[in-house]
Amino acid sequence: MAETLIKNADIVLTMDDARRELKGADILIRDGVIAAVGQGLETQGATVHANGRIVTPGLVNTHHHLYQTLTRAVPGAQDALLFGWLQRLYPIWARFGPEEMFISAQVGLAELALSGCTLTSDHLYLYPNGSRLDDTIAAAQEVGLRFHATRGAMSIGESDGGLPPDALVENERAILEDSVRVIDAFHDPNPGAMVRVGVAPCSPFSVSRDLMRDAAILARDKGVMMHTHLAENDEDIAYSIEKFGCRPGQYAEDLGWTGDDVWHAHCVKLDGQEIDLFAQSQTGVAHCPCSNCRLGSGIAPIREMRDAGVNVGLGVDGSASNDIGNLMGEARQTMLLQRVKNGADAMSAREALEIATRGGAQVLGRDDCGQIAVGKRADIALWDAQTVENAGSWDPAAVVLAGPQKVRDLFVEGHQVVADGQLVTIDLGATIRRQNDLAQRLAN
């Protein structure tokens, strides 16, 4: 029986059902689960002293493309809208192989961990030169984050009227067969699972209607979740109306892509009817505010979604469209954009943090994560309240407002992944050096 005691935190923002904020509190971790929360707790195991620390649940990232950490700030893609951005990057991604997928995933996961993230999904939708979903799962297992890998796909190339080059698309039968393989090999449906697998055709403009429908049937047969991009920008809406004769929300509903086992990325351009559809069907949304700003896609109607009852989580999106993978930064940006759109009282710091923790866990179907409460998994972030960013703050619980944006200590399933601000599970320096070598080779 392994125990760890987090002792005497300045404040614990539990995000439990009562949204308790506990001063001078302890958290007892036993075998990967939170065993007790209170004061005066004791253990025979390890003790982590949390004086001067703000403690939150680990943050949850509901949308990422980890392979893109190798293509940050690419010239020609820095100032493009979505479709032009993709057309600039597709030929570069076509040169990736298994090592590029593995190393880029490790770098992206390390960056997430240092921003307080304990659970992340990843949307991998291209598999050039022998790459497999297995490469990113192996990276997550070494870094130590809880990982929801999704088997993405593209099947309609340029010659068939799609956006991706023909070299990056796959046969649809092969896509479904490999989806079955990775689900059978890696998906763990049990509480506390460290790896889950979802089914995730890339987008309505890169796969066929048949694949969207068949993927939904497969996912429900296997009992796994479904994910794709939807309604990201004006181009996306225009494409849907031209090609399908309807808006993206209707297209999704027609093909079985609504329900509590589905979450869509972006949804910047959902209208009122689509928001109501998602609320009634309990369809989730991965909100990616920094990426949406970077690509000029717009401000997603998150206030309206939340008020209607839509489940919303945060996503950093890929590093080729965000450049930064800091989930606390996404929480702050979410709050600021909703205020820009709806007024200074539109979203509080605490609501933004809730979306980043229990909101994301709910979107990913993880009622065992996202809270500091007895019986929940021990995914916990400790933030240093003594940093220059927080100096003079009258309300340390408003960590989204004042920072810091990098975590001091991080526990996943009770195991320490970050200690004193340093990743302790892999040799990050060596990984960064290899990443830069690979990026330079691609650039050349």
C-alpha positions in Angstrom: 0.0 0.0 0.0 1.7 3.2 -1.2 0.8 6.5 0.6 1.8 10.1 0.0 0.6 13.0 2.1 0.4 16.5 0.7 0.6 18.6 3.9 -0.6 22.0 4.9 -1.4 23.6 1.6 -2.2 27.3 1.7 -5.4 26.7 -0.2 -6.9 23.6 -1.9 -9.4 24.4 -4.7 -11.2 21.1 -4.7 -13.6 21.6 -7.6 -15.7 19.0 -5.8 -19.5 19.1 -6.0 -19.6 21.8 -3.3 -16.7 23.8 -4.9 -15.0 23.9 -1.5 -11.9 26.0 -1.0 -9.9 24.7 2.0 -7.2 26.6 3.8 -4.3 24.8 5.5 -5.6 21.5 4.2 -3.9 18.1 3.7 -4.6 15.5 1.0 -3.8 11.8 1.6 -3.1 9.7 -1.5 -3.3 5.9 -1.2 -2.6 3.6 -4.2 -3.3 6.3 -6.7 -6.6 7.4 -5.2 -7.5 10.4 -2.9 -8.1 8.7 0.5 -8.8 11.8 2.6 -9.0 15.6 2.5 -8.8 17.6 5.6 -6.6 18.9 8.4 -4.2 17.1 10.7 -3.9 14.0 8.4 -0.9 11.6 9.0 0.9 9.0 7.0 3.7 6.5 7.3 4.6 7.2 3.7 6.1 10.2 1.9 5.2 13.7 2.9 5.2 16.6 0.5 5.1 19.9 2.4 2.7 22.3 0.6 3.3 25.5 2.6 3.1 28.4 0.2 1.3 26.3 -2.4 -2.0 26.6 -4.2 -3.4 23.1 -4.9 -5.8 22.3 -7.7 -7.0 19.2 -9.5 -4.7 18.4 -12.4 -5.8 20.2 -15.5 -7.4 18.3 -18.4 -6.6 18.9 -22.1 -9.4 17.8 -24.4 -7.8 18.5 -27.8 -4.2 18.3 -29.1 -2.1 17.2 -32.0 1.1 16.3 -30.3 3.0 15.6 -33.5 2.9 19.3 -34.4 5.4 20.3 -31.7 8.0 19.6 -34.5 6.4 22.4 -36.7 6.1 25.4 -34.5 6.2 28.8 -36.1 6.8 27.5 -39.7 7.3 30.4 -42.2 4.4 30.5 -44.6 2.0 29.1 -42.0 2.4 31.8 -39.3 -0.1 34.2 -40.9 -2.5 31.8 -42.8 -6.1 31.0 -42.2 -7.0 27.4 -41.5 -7.2 25.9 -45.0 -4.1 27.7 -46.3 -2.3 26.8 -43.1 -3.0 23.1 -43.6 -1.9 23.2 -47.3 1.5 24.7 -46.2 2.1 22.1 -43.5 0.7 18.9 -45.1 3.9 18.3 -47.2 6.1 18.7 -44.1 4.1 16.3 -42.1 4.3 13.8 -44.9 8.0 13.4 -44.1 7.4 12.3 -40.5 8.1 8.8 -39.4 7.8 6.8 -36.1 10.6 8.7 -34.4 9.2 12.1 -35.2 5.8 11.0 -33.8 7.4 9.6 -30.6 9.8 12.5 -29.9 7.3 15.3 -30.7 4.7 13.6 -28.5 7.2 13.5 -25.6 8.0 17.2 -26.0 4.3 18.1 -26.1 3.4 15.9 -23.1 6.3 17.4 -21.1 5.1 20.9 -21.9 1.6 20.0 -20.8 2.9 18.5 -17.6 4.8 21.6 -16.7 1.6 23.6 -17.2 -0.2 21.5 -14.6 -1.9 19.0 -17.0 -2.4 15.4 -15.8 -4.9 14.1 -18.4 -4.7 14.8 -22.1 -6.3 13.6 -25.3 -4.5 13.5 -28.6 -5.9 13.6 -32.1 -3.5 11.8 -34.5 -5.0 11.7 -38.0 -2.0 11.0 -40.3 0.3 8.1 -40.3 3.2 8.6 -42.9 6.2 6.3 -43.3 5.1 3.5 -40.9 3.9 5.8 -38.1 1.3 4.3 -35.8 -0.8 5.4 -32.8 1.3 3.1 -30.8 4.2 5.7 -31.1 2.3 8.4 -29.1 0.9 5.9 -26.6 4.5 4.8 -25.8 5.6 8.4 -25.3 2.7 9.1 -22.9 3.6 5.9 -20.9 7.2 7.1 -20.4 6.2 10.7 -19.5 3.5 9.4 -17.1 0.4 11.4 -18.1 -3.0 10.0 -18.3 -3.7 9.6 -22.0 -6.7 9.5 -24.3 -5.3 8.6 -27.7 -7.7 8.9 -30.6 -7.2 7.0 -33.9 -7.8 9.8 -36.4 -7.9 9.5 -40.2 -8.1 11.2 -43.5 -9.5 9.4 -46.5 -10.3 12.1 -49.2 -7.3 13.5 -50.9 -6.9 16.4 -53.3 -7.7 14.3 -56.4 -11.1 13.5 -54.9 -11.9 17.1 -53.9 -10.5 16.9 -50.3 -7.9 19.2 -48.7 -5.0 16.8 -47.8 -2.5 15.5 -50.4 -3.2 12.0 -51.7 0.0 10.7 -50.1 -1.5 11.4 -46.6 -4.9 9.7 -47.0 -5.7 6.1 -46.2 -8.0 3.4 -47.4 -11.2 3.5 -45.3 -11.3 -0.2 -44.7 -7.7 -0.1 -43.4 -8.6 2.8 -41.2 -11.5 0.9 -39.5 -9.4 -2.3 -39.2 -6.5 -0.4 -37.5 -9.0 1.4 -35.2 -10.2 -2.1 -34.0 -6.5 -3.1 -33.5 -5.5 -0.2 -31.3 -8.7 -0.3 -29.3 -8.2 -4.0 -28.6 -4.5 -3.5 -27.8 -4.7 -0.4 -25.6 -8.1 0.8 -24.5 -8.8 0.4 -20.8 -12.5 1.1 -19.9 -12.0 0.8 -16.1 -11.9 3.6 -13.6 -8.4 4.9 -13.1 -7.4 3.9 -16.7 -4.1 5.4 -17.8 -4.8 4.8 -21.5 -8.0 5.0 -23.4 -8.5 5.0 -27.1 -11.2 6.9 -29.2 -12.2 7.0 -32.8 -11.6 10.3 -34.6 -11.9 10.9 -38.3 -10.1 14.2 -38.8 -12.9 16.5 -40.1 -15.9 16.6 -42.5 -13.6 18.0 -45.3 -11.1 15.1 -45.1 -13.2 11.9 -44.8 -16.3 10.6 -46.5 -19.8 10.5 -45.1 -19.5 6.7 -45.1 -16.4 6.8 -42.9 -18.0 9.2 -40.4 -21.1 6.9 -40.2 -19.0 3.7 -40.0 -16.7 5.2 -37.4 -19.6 6.0 -35.2 -21.0 2.5 -35.5 -17.6 1.0 -34.7 -17.0 3.3 -31.7 -20.4 2.4 -30.1 -19.8 -1.3 -30.8 -16.5 -1.0 -28.9 -17.8 1.3 -26.2 -15.3 4.1 -26.9 -15.7 7.8 -27.4 -15.7 9.7 -30.7 -13.9 13.0 -31.6 -13.5 15.3 -34.7 -13.2 18.9 -35.7 -16.4 20.9 -36.3 -17.5 24.4 -37.2 -14.0 25.8 -36.7 -14.3 28.9 -38.9 -16.2 30.6 -41.7 -14.5 28.4 -44.3 -15.7 25.3 -42.5 -19.3 26.5 -42.5 -19.2 27.4 -46.2 -17.7 24.0 -47.1 -20.4 22.2 -45.1 -23.3 24.1 -46.8 -21.8 23.7 -50.2 -20.9 20.0 -50.0 -23.5 18.7 -47.6 -26.4 21.1 -47.9 -26.5 21.8 -44.2 -24.7 23.3 -41.3 -22.1 21.3 -39.4 -24.3 20.5 -36.4 -27.0 19.0 -38.6 -24.3 17.0 -40.5 -23.0 15.7 -37.2 -26.5 14.7 -36.0 -27.4 13.0 -39.3 -24.3 10.7 -39.1 -24.7 9.8 -35.4 -22.1 12.2 -34.2 -24.0 13.7 -31.2 -24.3 12.2 -27.7 -22.5 12.0 -24.4 -19.8 9.8 -26.0 -18.9 12.5 -28.6 -16.9 15.6 -28.3 -16.0 18.1 -31.0 -13.1 20.4 -31.3 -13.4 24.2 -31.7 -17.1 24.8 -32.5 -16.4 28.5 -32.9 -19.2 29.0 -35.4 -22.0 27.0 -33.7 -25.4 28.9 -33.9 -28.1 28.9 -31.4 -29.9 25.8 -32.8 -26.6 23.8 -32.8 -25.9 24.9 -29.2 -29.3 23.6 -28.1 -28.7 20.4 -30.0 -25.4 19.8 -28.2 -26.9 20.7 -24.8 -29.9 18.3 -25.3 -27.7 15.5 -26.5 -24.9 16.1 -24.0 -22.4 16.4 -26.8 -19.0 17.8 -25.6 -16.9 20.7 -26.9 -13.1 21.1 -26.7 -12.6 24.9 -26.6 -9.2 26.0 -28.0 -9.1 29.8 -27.5 -5.4 30.5 -28.3 -5.5 28.4 -31.5 -8.7 30.1 -32.6 -7.0 33.5 -32.1 -3.8 32.5 -33.9 -5.8 31.3 -37.0 -8.2 34.2 -36.9 -11.1 31.8 -36.5 -13.1 33.8 -34.0 -14.4 33.7 -30.5 -16.4 30.6 -29.6 -19.7 31.2 -27.9 -18.6 29.5 -24.7 -20.8 31.7 -22.4 -23.8 30.7 -24.4 -22.8 27.0 -24.4 -22.3 26.9 -20.7 -25.6 28.7 -20.0 -27.4 26.2 -22.3 -25.8 23.2 -20.5 -23.2 22.1 -23.0 -20.2 20.2 -21.5 -17.1 22.3 -22.3 -13.5 21.5 -21.7 -10.2 23.2 -22.8 -7.7 22.2 -25.5 -4.3 23.7 -26.4 -4.7 22.3 -29.9 -1.6 21.5 -32.0 1.6 23.5 -31.6 1.6 24.4 -35.3 -1.6 26.5 -34.7 -0.9 27.6 -31.1 2.9 27.4 -30.7 2.4 27.0 -26.9 1.0 24.1 -25.0 0.2 25.7 -21.7 -3.2 24.7 -20.4 -3.3 27.3 -17.6 -2.7 29.9 -20.3 -5.8 28.5 -22.2 -7.9 28.9 -19.1 -6.9 32.6 -18.8 -7.5 33.2 -22.5 -10.9 31.6 -22.2 -11.9 34.0 -19.5 -10.5 37.0 -21.3 -12.2 36.3 -24.6 -15.6 35.7 -23.0 -15.2 39.1 -21.3 -14.2 40.8 -24.6 -17.3 39.4 -26.2 -19.8 39.6 -23.3 -18.5 42.0 -20.7 -16.2 42.0 -17.7 -18.6 39.9 -15.6 -19.1 37.2 -18.3 -16.7 34.7 -16.8 -14.8 34.5 -13.5 -11.4 33.1 -12.9 -12.9 30.2 -10.9 -15.3 29.3 -13.7 -12.3 29.2 -16.1 -10.4 26.9 -13.7 -13.5 24.7 -13.4 -13.7 24.3 -17.2 -10.0 23.4 -17.2 -10.4 20.7 -14.6 -13.7 19.0 -13.9 -15.2 20.4 -17.2 -12.5 18.7 -19.3 -12.9 15.5 -17.3 -16.6 15.5 -17.9 -16.1 16.0 -21.7 -13.7 13.0 -21.8 -16.1 10.8 -19.8 -13.9 10.7 -16.7 -16.0 11.1 -13.6 -13.0 9.7 -11.7 -10.9 12.7 -12.5 -11.0 16.5 -12.4 -11.8 16.9 -8.6 -10.0 16.7 -5.3 -12.4 14.5 -3.4 -12.3 11.2 -1.6 -12.4 8.3 -4.1 -11.2 10.4 -7.1 -7.9 9.6 -8.8 -4.9 11.4 -7.3 -4.2 13.8 -10.2 -3.1 16.9 -8.4 -1.2 20.1 -9.3 0.7 22.2 -6.7 1.4 25.9 -7.7 3.9 28.1 -6.0 2.1 31.0 -4.5 5.4 32.7 -3.6 6.5 33.6 -7.2 6.8 37.1 -8.6 3.6 36.5 -10.6 1.6 36.0 -7.5 3.3 38.5 -5.3 0.7 40.9 -3.9 -2.3 38.9 -4.9 -5.2 39.3 -2.5 -6.9 36.2 -3.7 -4.5 33.3 -4.3 -7.5 31.2 -5.3 -7.7 33.3 -8.5 -4.7 31.5 -9.8 -6.0 31.9 -13.4 -5.7 35.7 -13.0 -2.3 36.1 -11.4 -0.5 32.9 -12.1 1.9 31.2 -12.0 1.4 29.4 -15.3 3.9 26.7 -14.6 3.4 24.0 -12.0 5.7 23.4 -9.0 4.7 19.7 -8.4 2.5 17.4 -10.3 1.0 14.0 -9.3 -0.7 11.6 -11.7 -2.3 8.5 -10.3 -0.4 9.4 -7.1 3.0 9.3 -8.9 5.1 12.4 -9.0 5.7 13.6 -12.5 7.0 17.1 -11.8 9.0 17.9 -8.7 10.2 21.4 -7.8 9.3 22.6 -11.3 11.3 19.8 -13.1 10.0 16.9 -15.0 11.3 13.8 -13.3 10.1 10.9 -15.6 12.3 11.4 -18.7 15.5 13.2 -19.6 13.9 16.3 -21.0 17.1 17.9 -22.0 18.1 15.0 -24.3 14.5 14.9 -25.7 14.6 18.6 -26.5 18.0 18.2 -28.3 16.7 15.4 -30.4 13.5 17.3 -31.2 15.6 20.3 -32.4 17.7 18.0 -34.6 14.6 16.4 -36.2 13.1 19.9 -36.7 16.2 21.1 -38.4 16.3 18.0 -40.6 12.7 18.7 -41.7 13.5 22.4 -42.4 16.4 21.4 -44.6 
